[in-house]
Amino acid sequence: MKSTIVPILIFVAFSCPTSADDTPDASLTDLHGDPLPKHAIGRLGTVRFLTQEATVSNLAWSLDGWHLASLATVFIGAVDPGLQIWDVKTGRDLGPSSLVHRKIHAMAWSPDSRLLAISPESGDVEFWDVARRECVRTISGVGASFEGLCWSPDGKRIAVADKDEAVTIFDASSGAKERSFRFAANCLDFSRDSKRIVAGSGRRFWIWDLQTGKQLQKFKVKHKTTFYVRFAPDDQSLVVTGELTLPTGSARSVAVSRD
């Protein structure tokens, strides 16, 4: 009589000893040197650049390349959007924690990468010192419907685009209002020589001289909706991205680097 061998897979359940103290064991780390949770023996992936539970919609790299700011503007569950600042080399969140879970519409790094300007729902513009992790000054009552925020390359001015009102230029140091242009814009940029500013909304674009306040140019593009505008490094042309209406549907153009 033939005997049949049937393989049997046996699952054995066991539990790790638990303790009221769930403090991670500092001696156990992942491949990046970050501590593992209590009782864990390994980690797939990393906890670095781990954002809050919201969708990141905007990233801004400091000009010195050391820091990266991520802005979340979409709610997921009960978690509010907010802003986080990262150390690019280590991937660690630098805080400050007071910027997390705040509604922030736009952000812009200063040319020296020391300050990050943000536009929260309060209608102010706040200047945060990254090293000190604190707000060092505020421009109050700017507006509550921010669409864009931009710092001039020479660091002297900051521009705010309000979708309902105007494009307003402020002195970045004193907060004094210099000029205001009646144009409801959703994107803007300074020329590299800091002498002009361009603002766009929908298909329309205007360029102004910042010294005289004179309108230099007004034009339209084929985009159905405009998302982004930048002066080229030579200040002689513009890069515009947006959504085009095509016979086969819609398509979004791709932005190019500023250098």
Secondary structure by P-SEA (a helix, b strand, c coil): cbbbbbbbbbbbbbbcccccccccccccccccccccccccccccccccccccccccccccccccccbbbbbbcccccccccbbbbbccccccccccccccccccccccccccccbbbbbccccbbbbbccccccccccccccccccccccccccccbbbbbbcccccccccccccccccccccccccccccccccccccccccbbbbbccccccccccccccccccccccccccccbbbbbbbbbcccbbbbbbbbccc
